[in-house]
Amino acid sequence: MNILITAKINPDIDGVASILAYAHLLRSQGHDVVAGIYGVPQEEVNYFITKHHSKVDTTNIDTQISPDTEVVIVDGSSLKGMHPGIKAEQVTEIIDHRIVDYVEGSFPQAKIQIEPVGAAATLIVERYMHTKTSLPADLGLLLFGAIVHNTLWLKSTNTTQRDIVALAHLAPSIPNPRIITQEMLEYAAEAIAKDPASLVKDGKQIVLDGTQVGIYQHIVWDITTTEINELISLAVYANQQATGSAWSCIIITSISHGKTLLFCPDQTGQSVLSGKLKVRFTENYALLPQLALRKQILEELLKS
């Protein structure tokens, strides 16, 4: 019986790095493992494929999953957004760093590890450290990118001591960490500016005060070179129409500047965001007083 390790369709770098690294670890222990990356990975992953020749093979979403396959879910704790062929009773393990989507008892056969750290990649690195298993250089780079991306280079409030230790474990094998981080984010920003598809696919639709809205995330290196262009605005607006959302907001987070901007061209949306987040909009932009990721902003928005 083989084991399928997977994350959500169109995974981000945390999902991809966790899939590949955990698959390698289990193979080193003698297990028959398939790394299932479904859909199109986000642009940060493509940076490592293009610039560092990381081997990331995707699997066609139409590929059938045998009912005899054991499934391990990483960077996720529900079937929402997963391959539609996965059944709850097939899932034997959950490895995630957020408890938001998990429902107690939803995976009766699974061993559950959901712990509040900055990235699922941190939990995978800890397993390598615990078993003293050597980590291939290309997987180390992906795990590094995942932790840096998810914790905004250890600057965001979701960063824990465990993330710091995991990154320190990877650091000796990472050449020029700052340059790699900058290149990764600049590569992704340039690709999104030309084709915003990955940013749009990653959009989250939530309900605020009884109204559905769209919230998008754009993590960048230098906020002055990545203003929301017309192409991105139109793509987000088209998705807003397609999903039936009343308005949309793009969260732009700059690691080098330590700033987070909100872009919302809708007056109603600006009013709602101003009231809930205590910000002021000028020419469709508002500055948050702290560095923040979408998941943290959503927590604030959904409090009341």
LUMMARMI-132462 format. One record per residue (C-alpha): residue number from 1; residue in three letters; chain; x, y, z. Coordinates in Angstrom, 1 decimal. Example, Ala and Ser with C-alpha at 12.3 -4.5 7.8 and 13.67 -1.06 7.14 Angstrom:
BEGIN
     k     r   c        u        v        w
     1   ala   A     12.3     -4.5      7.8
     2   ser   A     13.7     -1.1      7.1
END
This chain:
BEGIN
     k     r   c        u        v        w
     1   met   A      0.0      0.0      0.0
     2   asn   A      1.5      3.3     -1.0
     3   ile   A      1.3      6.7      0.8
     4   leu   A      0.2      9.9     -1.0
     5   ile   A      1.5     13.1      0.6
     6   thr   A     -0.3     16.2     -0.6
     7   ala   A     -1.6     19.7      0.2
     8   lys   A     -4.2     22.0     -1.3
     9   ile   A     -4.6     22.3     -5.1
    10   asn   A     -2.4     25.2     -6.5
    11   pro   A     -0.1     24.9     -3.4
    12   asp   A      2.0     27.7     -2.0
    13   ile   A      5.7     27.2     -1.3
    14   asp   A      5.0     25.9      2.2
    15   gly   A      2.7     23.2      0.8
    16   val   A      5.2     22.2     -1.9
    17   ala   A      8.3     22.2      0.3
    18   ser   A      6.4     20.2      3.0
    19   ile   A      5.2     17.6      0.5
    20   leu   A      8.6     17.0     -1.1
    21   ala   A     10.6     17.0      2.1
    22   tyr   A      8.3     14.7      4.0
    23   ala   A      8.1     12.4      1.0
    24   his   A     11.9     12.2      0.9
    25   leu   A     12.0     11.5      4.7
    26   leu   A      9.5      8.7      4.5
    27   arg   A     11.2      7.1      1.5
    28   ser   A     14.5      7.1      3.5
    29   gln   A     12.6      5.1      6.1
    30   gly   A     11.6      2.5      3.5
    31   his   A      8.0      3.6      2.7
    32   asp   A      6.5      3.6     -0.8
    33   val   A      5.6      7.3     -1.2
    34   val   A      4.0      9.5     -3.9
    35   ala   A      4.4     13.3     -3.7
    36   gly   A      1.1     14.7     -5.0
    37   ile   A      1.4     18.3     -6.2
    38   tyr   A     -1.9     19.1     -7.9
    39   gly   A     -2.7     22.2     -9.9
    40   val   A     -0.2     25.0    -10.5
    41   pro   A      2.3     25.9     -7.7
    42   gln   A      2.5     29.6     -6.8
    43   glu   A      5.2     31.8     -8.2
    44   glu   A      7.6     31.6     -5.3
    45   val   A      7.9     27.9     -6.1
    46   asn   A      8.7     28.7     -9.8
    47   tyr   A     11.6     30.8     -8.6
    48   phe   A     13.3     27.7     -7.1
    49   ile   A     12.5     25.7    -10.2
    50   thr   A     13.9     28.3    -12.6
    51   lys   A     16.8     29.7    -10.7
    52   his   A     18.0     26.8     -8.6
    53   his   A     16.8     23.8    -10.7
    54   ser   A     14.6     22.4     -7.9
    55   lys   A     12.8     19.3     -9.1
    56   val   A      9.0     19.9     -8.6
    57   asp   A      6.8     17.5    -10.5
    58   thr   A      3.1     18.3    -10.7
    59   thr   A      0.4     15.6    -11.0
    60   asn   A     -2.7     16.0    -13.2
    61   ile   A     -5.7     16.9    -11.1
    62   asp   A     -7.7     14.3    -13.1
    63   thr   A     -5.4     11.5    -11.8
    64   gln   A     -7.5      9.0     -9.8
    65   ile   A     -6.6      8.2     -6.2
    66   ser   A     -6.9      4.5     -5.3
    67   pro   A     -9.2      3.8     -2.3
    68   asp   A     -6.3      1.7     -0.9
    69   thr   A     -4.0      4.7     -0.8
    70   glu   A     -3.1      6.2      2.6
    71   val   A     -3.1      9.9      2.4
    72   val   A     -1.0     12.4      4.4
    73   ile   A     -2.1     16.0      4.3
    74   val   A      0.5     18.7      5.0
    75   asp   A     -0.1     22.4      5.3
    76   gly   A     -3.8     21.8      5.7
    77   ser   A     -6.3     20.2      8.1
    78   ser   A     -9.5     19.8      6.2
    79   leu   A    -10.5     18.5      2.7
    80   lys   A    -11.4     22.0      1.6
    81   gly   A     -9.3     22.8     -1.5
    82   met   A     -7.8     19.3     -1.6
    83   his   A     -8.0     16.8     -4.5
    84   pro   A    -11.7     15.8     -4.8
    85   gly   A    -10.8     12.1     -4.9
    86   ile   A     -9.5     12.1     -1.3
    87   lys   A    -11.8     10.6      1.3
    88   ala   A    -11.6     11.4      5.0
    89   glu   A    -11.2      7.7      6.0
    90   gln   A     -8.1      7.5      3.8
    91   val   A     -6.2     10.2      5.7
    92   thr   A     -3.8      8.7      8.1
    93   glu   A     -1.8     11.8      9.1
    94   ile   A     -2.3     15.6      9.3
    95   ile   A      0.6     18.0      9.6
    96   asp   A     -0.4     21.6      9.8
    97   his   A      0.5     24.9     11.6
    98   arg   A     -3.0     26.3     11.8
    99   ile   A     -6.1     25.0     13.5
   100   val   A     -8.6     27.2     11.7
   101   asp   A    -10.2     24.6      9.4
   102   tyr   A     -9.8     21.5     11.5
   103   val   A    -13.0     19.9     12.9
   104   glu   A    -12.4     17.4     15.7
   105   gly   A    -13.1     13.8     14.6
   106   ser   A    -13.2     14.6     10.9
   107   phe   A    -10.4     12.2     10.1
   108   pro   A    -11.1      9.1     12.3
   109   gln   A     -8.0      7.2     11.1
   110   ala   A     -5.5     10.1     11.2
   111   lys   A     -2.6     11.0     13.6
   112   ile   A     -3.0     14.7     14.0
   113   gln   A     -0.2     17.2     14.4
   114   ile   A     -1.5     20.8     14.4
   115   glu   A      0.8     23.1     16.2
   116   pro   A      0.9     26.9     16.1
   117   val   A      4.2     27.7     14.4
   118   gly   A      4.9     29.9     11.4
   119   ala   A      5.0     27.3      8.7
   120   ala   A      4.3     23.6      8.1
   121   ala   A      7.8     23.5      6.8
   122   thr   A      9.1     24.1     10.4
   123   leu   A      7.3     20.9     11.5
   124   ile   A      9.0     19.0      8.7
   125   val   A     12.4     20.3      9.5
   126   glu   A     11.9     19.3     13.1
   127   arg   A     11.3     15.7     12.0
   128   tyr   A     14.6     15.7     10.1
   129   met   A     16.3     17.1     13.2
   130   his   A     14.7     14.5     15.4
   131   thr   A     15.7     11.6     13.2
   132   lys   A     19.1     13.1     12.3
   133   thr   A     18.3     12.6      8.6
   134   ser   A     20.4     14.5      6.1
   135   leu   A     18.5     16.9      3.9
   136   pro   A     19.2     17.3      0.2
   137   ala   A     20.3     20.8     -0.8
   138   asp   A     17.4     21.5     -3.1
   139   leu   A     14.8     20.5     -0.4
   140   gly   A     16.7     22.6      2.2
   141   leu   A     16.3     25.6     -0.1
   142   leu   A     12.6     25.0     -0.6
   143   leu   A     12.0     24.6      3.2
   144   phe   A     14.1     27.8      3.8
   145   gly   A     11.9     29.7      1.3
   146   ala   A      8.7     28.4      2.9
   147   ile   A      9.7     29.4      6.5
   148   val   A     11.0     32.8      5.3
   149   his   A      7.8     33.4      3.2
   150   asn   A      5.4     32.4      5.9
   151   thr   A      7.0     34.3      8.8
   152   leu   A      8.1     37.3      6.7
   153   trp   A     11.7     36.4      7.5
   154   leu   A     10.9     35.8     11.1
   155   lys   A      9.4     39.3     11.5
   156   ser   A      5.7     38.5     11.6
   157   thr   A      3.8     38.0     14.8
   158   asn   A      3.2     34.3     14.0
   159   thr   A      6.9     33.6     14.3
   160   thr   A      7.9     31.2     17.1
   161   gln   A     11.1     30.1     18.6
   162   arg   A     10.7     26.8     16.8
   163   asp   A     10.7     28.6     13.4
   164   ile   A     13.9     30.4     14.4
   165   val   A     15.5     27.1     15.4
   166   ala   A     14.4     25.4     12.2
   167   leu   A     15.7     28.2     10.0
   168   ala   A     19.0     28.2     11.9
   169   his   A     19.2     24.4     11.2
   170   leu   A     18.9     25.1      7.5
   171   ala   A     21.1     28.2      7.4
   172   pro   A     24.6     26.6      7.1
   173   ser   A     23.6     25.1      3.7
   174   ile   A     21.9     28.2      2.3
   175   pro   A     24.1     30.4      0.2
   176   asn   A     23.3     34.2      0.6
   177   pro   A     20.0     33.9      2.4
   178   arg   A     19.1     37.6      2.0
   179   ile   A     19.8     37.5     -1.7
   180   ile   A     17.7     34.3     -2.2
   181   thr   A     14.8     35.8     -0.2
   182   gln   A     14.9     39.1     -2.2
   183   glu   A     15.2     37.2     -5.6
   184   met   A     12.3     34.9     -4.7
   185   leu   A     10.0     37.7     -3.9
   186   glu   A     11.0     39.9     -6.8
   187   tyr   A     10.7     37.0     -9.2
   188   ala   A      7.1     36.3     -7.9
   189   ala   A      6.1     40.0     -8.0
   190   glu   A      7.4     40.4    -11.6
   191   ala   A      5.5     37.3    -12.7
   192   ile   A      2.3     38.4    -10.9
   193   ala   A      2.5     41.8    -12.5
   194   lys   A      2.5     40.2    -15.9
   195   asp   A      0.0     37.5    -15.1
   196   pro   A     -2.0     37.8    -11.9
   197   ala   A     -3.5     34.3    -12.2
   198   ser   A     -1.7     32.9     -9.2
   199   leu   A     -2.6     35.8     -7.0
   200   val   A     -6.3     35.5     -8.0
   201   lys   A     -6.3     31.7     -7.5
   202   asp   A     -5.0     32.2     -4.0
   203   gly   A     -7.8     34.7     -3.1
   204   lys   A    -10.0     33.9     -0.1
   205   gln   A    -13.7     34.7      0.0
   206   ile   A    -15.0     35.4      3.5
   207   val   A    -18.2     36.8      4.9
   208   leu   A    -18.1     40.1      6.8
   209   asp   A    -21.2     41.5      8.4
   210   gly   A    -23.3     39.2      6.2
   211   thr   A    -21.6     40.2      2.9
   212   gln   A    -19.1     38.1      0.9
   213   val   A    -15.8     39.8      0.1
   214   gly   A    -12.5     38.8     -1.5
   215   ile   A     -9.2     39.1      0.3
   216   tyr   A     -5.9     38.6     -1.6
   217   gln   A     -2.3     38.5     -0.5
   218   his   A      0.8     39.9     -2.2
   219   ile   A      4.1     39.4     -0.4
   220   val   A      6.9     41.5     -1.9
   221   trp   A     10.4     42.6     -1.1
   222   asp   A     10.3     46.3     -2.0
   223   ile   A      6.9     47.8     -1.7
   224   thr   A      7.8     50.8     -3.9
   225   thr   A      8.4     48.7     -7.0
   226   thr   A      5.2     46.6     -6.7
   227   glu   A      2.2     49.0     -6.9
   228   ile   A     -1.0     47.3     -7.9
   229   asn   A     -1.1     47.8    -11.6
   230   glu   A     -4.2     47.9    -13.8
   231   leu   A     -3.8     44.3    -14.9
   232   ile   A     -3.9     43.0    -11.3
   233   ser   A     -6.8     45.3    -10.5
   234   leu   A     -8.8     44.1    -13.4
   235   ala   A     -8.0     40.4    -12.6
   236   val   A     -9.1     40.8     -9.0
   237   tyr   A    -12.3     42.7    -10.1
   238   ala   A    -13.1     40.0    -12.6
   239   asn   A    -12.8     37.3     -9.9
   240   gln   A    -14.9     39.5     -7.6
   241   gln   A    -17.6     39.4    -10.2
   242   ala   A    -17.2     35.7    -10.8
   243   thr   A    -17.4     34.8     -7.1
   244   gly   A    -20.2     37.1     -6.3
   245   ser   A    -18.2     39.2     -3.8
   246   ala   A    -19.3     42.7     -3.0
   247   trp   A    -15.8     44.2     -2.9
   248   ser   A    -12.1     43.1     -2.7
   249   cys   A     -8.9     44.0     -0.8
   250   ile   A     -5.3     43.2     -1.7
   251   ile   A     -2.9     42.9      1.3
   252   ile   A      0.6     44.0      0.2
   253   thr   A      3.3     43.1      2.6
   254   ser   A      6.9     44.2      2.2
   255   ile   A      9.6     42.3      4.0
   256   ser   A     12.4     44.8      3.4
   257   his   A     10.4     47.8      4.5
   258   gly   A      8.5     46.1      7.3
   259   lys   A      5.2     47.5      6.0
   260   thr   A      1.8     46.3      5.1
   261   leu   A     -0.5     48.2      2.8
   262   leu   A     -4.2     47.5      2.0
   263   phe   A     -5.4     48.3     -1.5
   264   cys   A     -9.2     48.6     -1.8
   265   pro   A    -10.8     50.8     -4.5
   266   asp   A    -14.3     50.3     -3.2
   267   gln   A    -15.7     52.9     -0.9
   268   thr   A    -17.8     50.5      1.1
   269   gly   A    -14.8     48.2      1.5
   270   gln   A    -12.7     51.1      2.7
   271   ser   A    -15.3     52.0      5.3
   272   val   A    -15.5     48.5      6.6
   273   leu   A    -11.8     48.0      6.8
   274   ser   A    -11.2     51.4      8.4
   275   gly   A    -13.7     50.6     11.1
   276   lys   A    -12.4     47.1     11.9
   277   leu   A     -8.7     47.7     11.5
   278   lys   A     -8.5     51.3     12.6
   279   val   A     -6.8     52.5      9.4
   280   arg   A     -7.3     55.5      7.1
   281   phe   A     -7.4     55.2      3.3
   282   thr   A     -5.7     57.7      0.9
   283   glu   A     -6.1     57.2     -2.8
   284   asn   A     -7.3     53.6     -2.2
   285   tyr   A     -4.3     52.6      0.0
   286   ala   A     -4.1     52.3      3.8
   287   leu   A     -1.0     51.6      5.9
   288   leu   A     -1.2     49.1      8.7
   289   pro   A      0.8     49.9     11.8
   290   gln   A      2.5     46.5     11.8
   291   leu   A      3.9     43.8      9.5
   292   ala   A      1.1     41.3      8.9
   293   leu   A      0.0     38.4      6.8
   294   arg   A     -3.5     37.8      5.5
   295   lys   A     -4.2     35.1      8.0
   296   gln   A     -3.5     37.5     10.9
   297   ile   A     -5.6     40.3      9.3
   298   leu   A     -8.5     37.9      8.7
   299   glu   A     -8.4     37.0     12.4
   300   glu   A     -8.9     40.7     13.2
   301   leu   A    -11.6     41.2     10.6
   302   leu   A    -13.6     38.1     11.8
   303   lys   A    -13.4     38.9     15.5
   304   ser   A    -16.6     40.9     15.5
END
